Amino acid sequence: MSSRTLSIELPEAVFSQVDALARDTARSPARVVSEALEQLLALEAWQVEDIKAGLREAETGEFASEAEVAEVFARHGA
C-alpha cells in the first residue's frame, strides 16, 4: 500500500497520550495515529452513509406510520 505524509499539530495532552500508547504497545506514534484515523474514518463513513440513506427514504416519502412509531415508543417505555 502506498502512503503519503501529513504533518499535523496535536494538543500537548493528545500528543502525550499517543506517545504513551505507542510506548506501551511497541508501535510508532505515527502508526498509532494512522490506525486511530483509519478507525475514525470507517466509523464516520458508516454514519454518513446511514444518514444519506435516511435522507433518500425521506425524500421518497418512506416514513414510519404513526402506529409504527407508537409501537416502538411503547416497546421501549417511552
Buried (B, 14 or more C-beta within 10 A) or exposed (E): EEEEEEEEEEEEEEEEEBEEBBEEEEBEBEEBBBEEEEEEEEEEEEEEEEEEEEEEEEEEEEEEEEEEEEEEEEEEEE
